[in-house]
Structures are given as C-alpha cells and as structure tokens.
Amino acid sequence: MAAELTAQQLIAQHRPTLDLALETIRTRAYWSPHPEHPKAYGENGSLGTAAGKAAFDALLGTRLDLGQPGTDGWVGGEVSPYGVELGVEYPHPDLDVLLPAMRAGQKAWRDAGPELRALVCLEILGRIAARTMEFAQAVMHTSGQAFMMAFQAGGPHAQDRGMEAVAHAYAEQSRTPGTAEWTKPQGKRDPLALTKRFTPVPRGIGLVVGCNTFPTWNGYPGLFASLSTGNAVLVKPHPRAVLPLALTVRVARDVLAEAGFDPNLVALAAERPGEGIAKTLATRPEIRIVDYTGSTAFGDWLEANARQAQVYTEKAGVNTVLVESTDDYQGMLANLAFSLSLYSGQMCTTPQNLLIPRDGIRTDQGHKTYDEVSAGLARAVDALLGDDARANGLLGAIVNPDVKARLEAAAGLGEVALASREVTNPDFPDAVVRTPVIVKLDAAKPGDEAAYTSECFGPVSFAVAVDSAAHALELLRHSVREKGAMTVGAYTTDAEVEEAVQEVCLDEAAQLSLNLTGGVYVNQTAAFSDFHGSGGNPAANAALCDGAFVAGRFHVVEVRRPA
C-alpha cells in the first residue's frame, strides 16, 4: 500500500522531539513532552476527561478486532478491581500462523534504518498521547489504580518511558557509522582499501509479557526498545489487564500501515483462562527477546528456560528504608506515609522494611524511641488517609485476592502499630479498598526473620527494630544481595552513616534515595533521568532504561568490499 505518512512528514513532526530526548538522556535533566496534569488536556474537548471516559465506555462489551492473521477464536473476561465487567473480547492467536506473518515484515523494517524506525515509534507514542484520557480509564479499570495515578503513570509517565527507550535505542544503533572508508598503508606497495557498510539487524521477534499493576508503564520500554531496533513485537498482556496493551497494539498497527510497513510487526497474544501461553511463547524459536515484569518465580523460570532469547526481567525485591536520624522528623514521617500508601503499596518500589534502631533516633524534635517512631509513622498514615475521599484517591483498589489475603495475614506476624481499615468507595461500592498495615518486628527475634526477609507485595510494611545503624547496614546488605531491591531509602544526618549506606548500595547495585522529606518519594522514578532498577541485584536483571537495555536487541552486520 502507498504510505500515507512519508519520511519527510515524520522527520518534520518528530525529529526535534527525538533530538531533545537524546540530549536529555545525556544530561539526565528534567524534561517531558507529555503533560502530567489533567487540566492540560481540557475537560470537554476531544482530548479531555469526558471524551476519554466516553471512548472507554464505548469499548465495553465490544470485540476488539485487530485484523491480525491467525485468529482462531476470541477471549476476554476482564473484571475491573472496581467491580466493572469490561466485557471486551480480544483475538486469540494461532501461533503457527501469526508468528510467520510477523517475521515477514522485518526485512523492510530493518532496511528502514534507525532514524525512520525511531520516528515511526514516536508517531505511535504521539497517537497514544492524544488518547491519554481513554488510556487512563483503561489502566484504572484493569490495574485498580486511582484515576489520577492511572492517568499519570499509565499515560504521560508511560509515554515518557517509551520515548526514553526509543532514544537509547537510536543512540546505540547510531554509535557505529553507516559506512566507513578503510585504508591501510603498505609501505612501497599500494595501500589496502576497503569500503565498509554497517547495518543494525534485529534479533527476531520480541515478546513483551505484561503485568497486572502497570501494564503500560512497565510494558512500553520493552515494546519500543525492541520495535525501534528493528524487531517485530508480540505483546502478551496479563489476563486481568489486556485492554491498555490491546489499544496500544491497535494504534501501533495503524501507524505502521500508514507509514508503509507491515502492521503485523506488532501483534497481540491474548490467552484463554488458565492457558499459560507465556511459557509456550517464551521458548519458541521465533522469540528472540523477552521482556517481563512480575513475580520472581516466573522471572527466574524465564531466565533459566528461554535460552534462545535475550531475557530482560523486572521481578521483585524487599525494599528497605534505614531510619538512623533526621533533621526534619515530620517531613520524614509524611514522606514515608505517602510512599507506603500510594496505590495500596502495589508498586515494585514501595518500601517494605523500615530498619529503626531499638534505642531510637536523633531528630530535630529531640530523641525519638523506636516505639515513638513506629507510632509517629502510624499517625502520619492515619492523618494522610483519615478522609475517605482522599484515601480513595491515593489507595485505588486492591488488585487481586492474593494481595488482600497477604494484607489480612500480616496482622498476625507481630505487634500491629497501625491496623488496616476498610474504605468505602462511593463511586464503586464493589471495590476492595484497604489502608496499609504496619507491623512491629524485631531483628533479634529469630521468628520474625522469615517475615521481613520475604517480599510481602501490597500495603504491608514492617518496622524492624535493629541494634544499631551498623546492624541495619548489615541487614540491608544481606537483603539486597539475597532478595534484591528496586529501591533503598535512608534517613541520616551522620556523614559516616551516609557514606556507609552509599557504599552498601554501590556494592550491591541498588538505587538509593537519601533524606527525602518533600514532594519526591522513594517509589517514584522519572524517565530520562532516574534509572528504574539497576540490573545488578536479584530484583531485576535490567535497568529502565540504559544502553544495556537496548544494545542486546540488535546485532551489527558488516559488509566490506574493495574500494
């Protein structure tokens, strides 16, 4: 078909944005082309909140036909954590038909080169950005995030992460020149002269295994890193969070077709209940890249069994905050309270263990005992979530019954500093909304160790009494080394303790936040500047996003001939 989007149009529209993204990943400064406040999208216009809600409502109960080859049936069954049955049906793939069709378009996509691929990816992201409010509804009703978080994390922040991956991919592919003239002197003889051409070539089909909690934020880096390096991409969403990624696939297929490429370069693999298609896909010979976010058990399985593929995993860890001293006690408590409460703790970056010396800490309000710090944090969470309307806006809904079961069981692990309470959502009475629980444990009690050394995903945190800052550092090092951590936090006014905690995090490759008391939280990261994970401890084998995240998705092939 004739291209409706020409290369010249794409260059004019998106090359300036690509250049800004390239500059920002170099400087690590703040930048985002995607507004993160709903007011920027309007209320009643075509991009606004009302239009997005109407577009989402129009999807309910429909069949999302993507025009993919090899569709052998239709699957669905998503139910929102807020109690709404989505009723959307998606194509189920015959892999023996779909995968060969996806490979067929790779030659033209490879030959397009890094720049054009990057610009097409930015056009896809631009189309998604124009539907941010629709995507916000889709993310909200599949993940259980409250609307504002679904809008921000599922919309502009996810789009930023996708664009960041495109920028890193372009930078790595452009590191080697397209051509070179090579001349080697031979003394009195004629020099040896060759003309060399270097082409980035894709590994093959990339598989993105989506997660339930952050389908776009966690899905876009791998999707756009693979696509912009020349690979076809098959998206396998979590069965409870298909819609946001299905909409993404539909947009990508439309843009690819309009730009003159095979739309089958991006496809969806929705699964039947209990089918477990991810294991089947991940070990097929056509799949050469796997991106996965989710449980440690399946991430470990992928790393061990998807041997034909380059596997990028973000799994789980035990995130820890060391509380040694602070010059802003109330600011520390408020910051931690927000971090523990946001999205009901259902983030891979939420703090779980708070290591507090049993003899207490120094603060700007005088000495505070371990019990006082634990009680102060409980009061801060209570104050933050005391109003049900605010609580609903921060907590969202419990994403699945397993999280609820862990929350309920946690109260039996030790003395409860803060009991969880049920919150009613007046707009969605079937939503399961719970405030966090904080349980007091003691590192000196052997029976407590099993609780705080294991991940307890959800709104559960442990205030762990330790002997000293040195003891806390020892526990931190062991925890990161054995269990991994996506984030580490520390509060200290002591230069030696600050240096020591930095050394632990450098040794164990854990991302560290020091003395956060304002509007930046340990469980939030900014695209283009912050690294999400490091790839250096058991929580993840890759970082979002760095050169290593994209460089393994392509090879450079050289063709040389006499000049």
KEPA-405662 format. One line per field, with one value per residue (C-alpha): residue number from 0; y, x, z. Coordinates in Angstrom, 2 decimals. Example, Ala and Ser with C-alpha at 12.3 -4.5 7.8 and 13.67 -1.06 7.14 Angstrom:
KEPA-405662
i c(0:1)
py c(-4.50:-1.06)
px c(12.30:13.67)
pz c(7.80:7.14)
This chain:
KEPA-405662
i c(0:1:2:3:4:5:6:7:8:9:10:11:12:13:14:15:16:17:18:19:20:21:22:23:24:25:26:27:28:29:30:31:32:33:34:35:36:37:38:39:40:41:42:43:44:45:46:47:48:49:50:51:52:53:54:55:56:57:58:59:60:61:62:63:64:65:66:67:68:69:70:71:72:73:74:75:76:77:78:79:80:81:82:83:84:85:86:87:88:89:90:91:92:93:94:95:96:97:98:99:100:101:102:103:104:105:106:107:108:109:110:111:112:113:114:115:116:117:118:119:120:121:122:123:124:125:126:127:128:129:130:131:132:133:134:135:136:137:138:139:140:141:142:143:144:145:146:147:148:149:150:151:152:153:154:155:156:157:158:159:160:161:162:163:164:165:166:167:168:169:170:171:172:173:174:175:176:177:178:179:180:181:182:183:184:185:186:187:188:189:190:191:192:193:194:195:196:197:198:199:200:201:202:203:204:205:206:207:208:209:210:211:212:213:214:215:216:217:218:219:220:221:222:223:224:225:226:227:228:229:230:231:232:233:234:235:236:237:238:239:240:241:242:243:244:245:246:247:248:249:250:251:252:253:254:255:256:257:258:259:260:261:262:263:264:265:266:267:268:269:270:271:272:273:274:275:276:277:278:279:280:281:282:283:284:285:286:287:288:289:290:291:292:293:294:295:296:297:298:299:300:301:302:303:304:305:306:307:308:309:310:311:312:313:314:315:316:317:318:319:320:321:322:323:324:325:326:327:328:329:330:331:332:333:334:335:336:337:338:339:340:341:342:343:344:345:346:347:348:349:350:351:352:353:354:355:356:357:358:359:360:361:362:363:364:365:366:367:368:369:370:371:372:373:374:375:376:377:378:379:380:381:382:383:384:385:386:387:388:389:390:391:392:393:394:395:396:397:398:399:400:401:402:403:404:405:406:407:408:409:410:411:412:413:414:415:416:417:418:419:420:421:422:423:424:425:426:427:428:429:430:431:432:433:434:435:436:437:438:439:440:441:442:443:444:445:446:447:448:449:450:451:452:453:454:455:456:457:458:459:460:461:462:463:464:465:466:467:468:469:470:471:472:473:474:475:476:477:478:479:480:481:482:483:484:485:486:487:488:489:490:491:492:493:494:495:496:497:498:499:500:501:502:503:504:505:506:507:508:509:510:511:512:513:514:515:516:517:518:519:520:521:522:523:524:525:526:527:528:529:530:531:532:533:534:535:536:537:538:539:540:541:542:543:544:545:546:547:548:549:550:551:552:553:554:555:556:557:558:559:560:561:562)
py c(0.00:3.56:5.27:7.94:9.01:9.94:10.03:13.78:14.23:12.08:13.97:17.33:16.20:14.15:14.73:17.78:15.68:12.87:15.35:16.69:13.15:12.32:15.44:14.69:11.11:12.64:15.38:13.44:16.72:17.07:17.02:15.61:16.34:14.80:17.00:15.25:17.30:16.61:20.34:20.34:18.02:20.03:18.81:18.81:18.91:15.98:15.20:15.83:13.78:13.46:12.37:9.81:8.36:8.20:6.44:3.92:3.32:2.72:-0.12:-2.04:-5.14:-4.95:-7.16:-5.55:-6.89:-6.00:-7.59:-10.00:-13.19:-16.50:-15.56:-18.84:-17.53:-14.75:-14.39:-11.93:-11.87:-8.83:-7.52:-4.19:-4.15:-1.51:-4.13:-3.27:-6.12:-4.87:-7.48:-6.79:-9.67:-9.99:-12.18:-15.45:-16.38:-19.50:-19.04:-21.17:-18.63:-15.40:-15.72:-16.34:-13.39:-11.19:-12.19:-11.38:-7.62:-7.47:-7.04:-3.78:-2.61:-3.43:-1.66:1.47:2.26:3.53:7.06:6.22:3.45:5.88:8.44:5.89:4.87:8.50:8.80:5.77:7.40:10.66:8.91:7.25:10.60:12.07:9.39:9.70:10.06:6.93:5.01:6.36:4.77:1.51:1.41:2.38:-0.39:-3.12:-2.24:-0.79:2.41:5.51:7.75:10.35:7.70:5.76:8.98:9.91:6.55:4.91:7.96:10.60:8.75:5.54:7.52:9.12:5.69:4.50:7.58:7.14:3.60:4.90:7.49:4.96:2.55:5.22:6.29:2.74:1.97:5.26:4.68:2.86:4.83:3.50:3.42:3.80:4.08:1.98:2.39:0.57:1.76:-0.93:0.96:0.97:-1.13:0.18:0.64:-1.78:-0.01:-1.21:0.30:-0.95:-0.80:-1.45:-2.37:-2.86:-6.05:-7.25:-10.37:-11.55:-11.31:-9.66:-10.88:-8.43:-10.20:-7.58:-7.13:-6.50:-3.43:-1.20:-2.55:0.49:1.89:-1.46:-2.60:0.36:0.26:-3.25:-2.78:0.38:-0.75:-3.87:-2.19:0.70:-1.70:-3.45:-6.32:-7.35:-7.35:-9.73:-8.35:-10.91:-8.96:-10.12:-11.77:-9.19:-6.20:-6.74:-3.58:-0.94:-3.04:-4.12:-0.45:0.15:-2.65:-1.26:2.20:0.73:-1.37:1.65:3.80:1.08:0.56:4.30:4.56:1.81:-1.05:-4.39:-3.87:-7.41:-6.11:-5.57:-8.07:-9.16:-12.57:-12.71:-16.02:-18.24:-18.66:-20.83:-21.30:-20.13:-19.04:-17.09:-20.25:-21.58:-18.34:-17.66:-20.92:-20.86:-20.50:-17.45:-15.48:-13.93:-11.26:-11.46:-8.52:-9.49:-7.76:-9.82:-12.49:-13.68:-17.31:-16.82:-14.37:-16.96:-19.57:-17.35:-16.67:-20.39:-21.71:-19.08:-19.88:-18.88:-15.35:-12.28:-12.02:-8.78:-9.20:-6.95:-9.26:-8.48:-7.50:-6.43:-2.65:-1.21:2.18:2.78:5.33:6.49:10.22:13.17:16.96:17.03:14.48:15.48:15.75:12.26:10.75:12.47:11.36:7.76:7.74:8.76:6.17:3.37:4.40:5.19:2.62:0.49:-0.40:-2.35:-0.99:-2.82:0.23:0.56:0.35:-2.78:-2.84:0.20:-0.51:1.55:1.32:-0.09:2.71:5.31:8.09:11.71:14.25:17.98:17.34:15.56:11.89:9.54:5.95:3.02:2.86:6.62:6.42:3.47:5.26:8.53:6.83:5.20:8.60:10.09:7.40:7.88:11.63:11.17:8.67:9.84:11.41:8.66:10.76:11.43:7.81:6.56:8.98:7.64:3.97:2.91:-0.66:-3.94:-5.50:-9.16:-11.53:-12.61:-9.08:-8.92:-12.28:-11.16:-7.95:-9.83:-12.37:-9.71:-8.60:-11.98:-11.63:-9.29:-6.32:-4.08:-0.43:0.52:-1.65:-1.72:-0.46:-0.84:2.23:2.52:3.96:5.69:5.58:1.89:0.09:-3.29:-2.07:-3.60:-0.65:-1.06:1.21:-0.07:-2.18:-1.52:-4.42:-4.13:-6.81:-7.32:-8.45:-10.08:-12.49:-15.47:-15.97:-12.52:-13.01:-15.03:-12.16:-9.25:-11.18:-12.18:-9.93:-9.16:-7.35:-4.95:-2.46:-4.20:-2.70:-3.82:-1.53:-3.67:-2.94:-3.28:-3.00:-0.05:1.67:-0.82:-3.69:-2.06:-1.77:-5.43:-6.43:-4.12:-5.61:-9.17:-8.35:-6.70:-9.44:-12.32:-10.91:-7.84:-4.36:-1.96:0.91:1.70:4.73:6.17:8.97:10.14:13.32:11.43:11.76:8.40:6.58:8.32:7.22:3.68:3.26:4.59:2.01:-0.80:0.34:0.73:-2.71:-4.38:-2.27:-0.81:2.59:4.85:7.85:9.91:12.07:12.57:14.84:16.80:16.03:13.37:9.82:6.71:4.74:7.19:7.48:10.00:8.92:10.31:10.87:8.15:4.53:2.13:-0.86:-1.45:-4.93:-5.68:-7.40:-10.17:-7.79:-7.19:-8.18:-4.92:-1.22:1.07:2.49:2.37:1.33:-2.28:-2.43:-1.82:-2.94:-6.65:-6.30:-5.96:-7.01:-5.01:-6.81:-5.62:-5.85:-4.91:-4.72:-3.31:0.45)
px c(0.00:1.11:2.42:0.14:2.89:6.02:9.52:9.59:6.43:7.79:11.09:9.35:6.98:9.23:12.94:13.06:11.50:13.98:16.86:15.54:15.19:18.76:20.06:18.13:19.38:22.86:22.30:19.78:17.92:14.16:12.18:8.86:6.85:3.76:1.79:1.14:-1.85:-5.38:-6.02:-3.57:-5.95:-9.08:-12.34:-14.78:-12.58:-11.65:-8.63:-10.35:-11.56:-15.16:-14.13:-11.73:-14.41:-16.86:-14.31:-13.63:-17.33:-17.81:-15.28:-17.15:-18.86:-17.27:-14.96:-11.56:-10.73:-7.12:-7.11:-4.35:-3.72:-4.18:-7.06:-8.67:-11.13:-11.98:-11.13:-11.98:-13.25:-11.55:-13.27:-12.17:-10.90:-13.61:-16.24:-16.99:-17.13:-15.33:-16.78:-14.18:-13.14:-9.70:-8.29:-6.74:-3.76:-2.84:0.88:1.87:0.12:0.75:4.49:5.50:3.30:5.13:8.53:7.51:7.63:11.01:13.17:11.53:11.51:15.21:16.07:14.21:17.13:17.35:16.11:12.95:12.13:12.56:10.31:7.59:7.76:7.39:4.34:2.84:3.53:2.04:-1.18:-1.34:-0.73:-3.69:-5.85:-4.31:-7.65:-9.03:-5.90:-6.19:-9.62:-8.35:-5.41:-7.61:-10.11:-7.55:-4.93:-7.08:-5.06:-6.95:-7.78:-5.05:-2.35:-3.76:-3.72:-0.16:1.60:-0.46:-0.38:2.36:4.87:4.46:4.78:7.96:9.39:8.58:10.21:13.23:13.67:13.46:16.14:18.51:17.89:18.64:21.78:23.13:22.35:23.93:27.11:28.55:28.58:26.60:29.67:33.42:36.36:39.24:42.79:45.84:49.28:51.57:54.83:56.04:53.10:49.66:47.57:44.81:41.49:38.03:34.59:32.62:28.90:27.48:23.83:21.97:19.96:17.22:17.49:13.99:10.56:10.39:7.88:6.50:4.88:2.68:1.90:-1.38:-0.39:1.37:0.52:1.73:4.44:6.18:5.20:6.28:10.06:10.47:7.91:9.52:13.10:12.51:10.44:12.86:15.79:14.08:12.29:8.69:6.94:4.32:2.51:1.21:-0.81:-1.66:-5.12:-6.56:-5.00:-5.40:-7.22:-4.45:-1.96:-4.55:-5.29:-1.54:-1.20:-4.10:-2.51:0.88:-0.61:-2.45:0.69:2.87:0.38:0.09:3.90:4.05:5.16:3.57:1.15:1.92:5.20:3.16:0.56:-1.39:-1.43:-4.39:-4.93:-7.72:-8.27:-5.51:-3.81:-0.37:0.64:3.66:5.72:4.84:5.75:8.92:10.53:9.53:12.49:10.96:11.04:14.49:13.79:11.63:10.61:8.91:7.62:6.13:6.85:10.34:9.36:8.34:11.16:13.66:11.96:12.29:15.96:16.61:14.45:14.12:17.67:17.20:16.22:17.72:15.65:15.02:13.27:11.95:10.95:10.54:12.62:12.50:12.73:14.27:14.49:17.13:15.98:19.02:18.42:16.71:16.65:13.00:11.08:7.61:8.73:10.26:7.09:4.86:7.08:7.15:3.40:2.74:5.22:3.56:0.04:0.37:-1.60:-2.01:1.67:1.16:4.33:7.61:9.30:7.18:9.22:8.57:11.15:11.84:15.02:14.91:17.48:15.84:17.46:15.75:16.88:18.05:15.64:15.03:12.33:14.67:15.34:12.60:12.38:11.71:8.15:7.68:8.90:6.60:3.65:4.52:4.53:1.18:-0.28:1.12:-0.57:-3.79:-3.67:-3.00:-5.81:-8.26:-10.56:-12.14:-12.23:-8.51:-7.87:-9.66:-7.68:-4.38:-5.07:-7.02:-8.30:-6.68:-5.74:-6.45:-7.46:-3.85:-2.90:-5.92:-5.02:-1.43:-2.69:-5.04:-2.39:0.23:-1.54:-0.71:3.04:3.75:2.53:0.39:1.45:-1.21:-4.21:-5.61:-9.14:-11.73:-12.57:-15.80:-15.62:-18.96:-18.49:-17.54:-19.12:-17.69:-14.09:-11.87:-10.06:-7.83:-5.41:-1.86:-0.89:2.35:3.66:6.43:9.11:12.47:15.62:16.72:13.77:14.53:10.83:10.49:13.20:11.05:8.55:10.87:13.26:10.46:8.58:5.03:3.62:0.83:0.01:2.17:5.23:7.41:9.01:12.03:13.94:17.71:20.66:22.34:23.00:25.80:23.39:20.89:23.58:24.45:20.79:20.43:23.43:22.24:18.70:19.72:22.23:19.87:16.42:17.15:15.69:14.26:14.71:16.60:15.94:17.90:17.43:20.57:22.31:25.54:28.12:29.70:26.37:25.51:28.81:28.33:24.84:26.07:28.87:26.39:24.22:27.20:28.48:25.10:23.89:20.78:19.25:19.37:17.31:18.63:16.64:13.51:11.13:9.34:7.38:9.74:9.19:11.34:8.85:8.72:11.21:11.41:12.04:15.11:16.82:16.23:17.17:14.40:16.24:19.91:20.12:22.75:20.77:18.14:15.17:15.86:18.42:17.94:17.51:14.89:16.48:20.15:22.32:22.42:18.62:18.64:22.05:21.27:18.21:20.21:23.49:25.69:26.46:29.33:29.62:33.02:34.35:37.41:37.26)
pz c(0.00:-0.56:2.56:3.99:6.38:4.45:5.84:5.30:7.35:10.15:10.20:10.33:13.06:15.32:14.68:17.01:19.78:19.18:19.41:22.71:24.08:23.01:24.72:27.89:28.29:28.07:30.66:32.85:33.41:33.81:30.58:29.44:26.30:27.90:30.35:33.67:34.83:33.52:33.05:30.15:28.26:28.92:30.34:27.45:24.34:22.12:24.34:27.66:30.56:29.35:25.85:27.28:29.55:26.65:24.45:27.22:27.84:24.11:24.28:26.97:25.73:22.27:20.23:19.55:16.10:15.29:11.84:12.82:10.81:12.56:14.84:15.93:18.49:20.91:24.58:27.35:30.89:32.46:35.58:36.98:40.58:40.93:40.12:36.48:33.98:30.87:28.53:25.83:23.57:22.00:19.23:20.33:18.13:16.22:16.79:13.82:11.58:13.46:14.13:10.48:9.46:11.97:10.59:7.04:7.61:9.34:6.23:5.17:8.79:9.13:5.89:7.01:9.32:12.90:12.28:10.42:12.89:15.78:14.12:13.44:17.11:18.15:15.92:17.70:21.06:19.79:18.78:22.21:23.91:22.04:23.73:27.19:28.96:27.31:28.27:31.82:32.15:30.69:33.12:36.08:35.40:34.85:37.49:40.27:40.35:41.40:38.45:38.97:39.21:36.27:34.28:35.21:35.44:32.72:30.45:30.31:32.50:30.48:27.26:28.62:29.37:25.85:24.33:26.58:25.22:21.65:22.38:23.93:21.05:18.46:20.33:20.48:16.85:15.74:17.71:14.71:11.43:8.49:6.23:6.52:4.14:5.42:4.14:5.49:4.28:2.82:2.54:-1.07:-2.16:-2.90:0.27:1.13:0.73:1.65:1.75:4.74:5.47:8.94:9.41:12.71:12.27:14.62:16.76:15.83:17.40:20.79:23.37:25.94:28.89:30.54:34.21:36.02:38.03:35.47:32.01:30.03:32.32:32.51:29.01:26.89:27.49:26.12:23.37:21.97:22.60:20.51:17.81:17.29:16.96:14.05:15.76:15.43:18.82:20.17:23.22:25.72:28.32:31.80:31.58:34.00:32.19:28.46:27.36:27.73:25.76:23.19:22.49:22.21:19.67:17.63:17.49:16.54:13.75:12.33:12.29:10.77:7.96:7.29:7.14:4.52:6.78:7.62:10.54:11.68:13.06:16.24:17.37:20.43:22.08:24.46:26.21:27.39:31.15:32.61:29.25:30.39:26.91:28.18:28.78:25.35:23.64:25.59:24.48:20.83:18.46:16.73:20.00:20.40:23.04:26.17:28.38:31.62:34.73:37.52:40.10:40.93:40.36:36.73:36.06:37.28:35.09:32.02:32.69:33.03:30.18:27.43:26.37:22.72:23.74:25.32:28.52:30.39:33.74:36.44:39.25:42.92:45.89:49.50:49.51:52.63:54.35:57.02:59.63:61.64:62.23:60.61:60.78:59.59:61.62:60.49:56.87:57.05:58.51:55.94:53.08:54.28:54.92:51.32:49.99:51.96:50.94:47.23:45.17:48.29:48.24:45.00:43.43:42.96:44.52:47.69:50.92:52.94:55.74:57.91:59.90:63.13:65.96:69.07:71.11:68.93:66.60:66.76:65.29:65.16:67.79:70.16:70.71:69.49:70.66:68.35:69.69:69.15:65.56:64.83:66.42:64.69:61.29:62.10:62.98:59.76:57.66:59.61:59.04:55.35:54.86:57.53:54.93:52.82:49.66:49.89:50.83:47.72:45.58:46.91:47.57:44.50:44.80:45.83:42.50:43.29:46.12:46.79:47.88:50.17:51.72:52.41:54.00:56.29:57.27:58.06:61.23:62.78:62.23:65.13:67.17:64.98:65.02:62.50:61.73:58.22:57.79:55.07:52.99:51.03:47.53:46.88:43.10:43.05:46.01:44.91:45.05:47.74:49.33:52.38:54.21:54.95:57.93:59.81:61.91:64.51:64.29:65.99:64.22:67.48:67.37:65.11:64.44:62.91:60.30:57.91:57.66:56.93:54.68:52.28:49.89:51.01:47.98:48.86:51.66:54.27:55.97:58.84:61.42:62.26:65.47:64.97:67.33:65.62:62.31:61.70:62.27:59.90:57.22:57.67:57.26:54.27:52.51:53.10:51.99:48.73:47.94:48.66:47.79:45.69:45.93:43.39:45.85:49.03:51.21:54.12:56.63:58.40:59.48:60.16:57.36:58.20:58.09:54.82:53.33:54.62:53.16:49.83:49.86:50.51:47.60:45.29:46.24:45.83:42.85:44.47:43.68:46.75:47.86:50.79:53.21:51.09:53.01:50.28:47.12:45.74:47.00:47.06:44.99:42.08:39.22:36.39:32.81:31.02:34.39:37.01:36.47:37.45:38.87:38.18:36.71:39.36:42.11:42.16:41.84:38.13:35.52:33.57:34.19:32.70:30.77:29.81:26.89:28.04:27.91:24.14:22.84:23.12:20.88:17.66:16.07:13.73:10.48:8.31:4.52:3.13:-0.42:-2.17:-2.53)
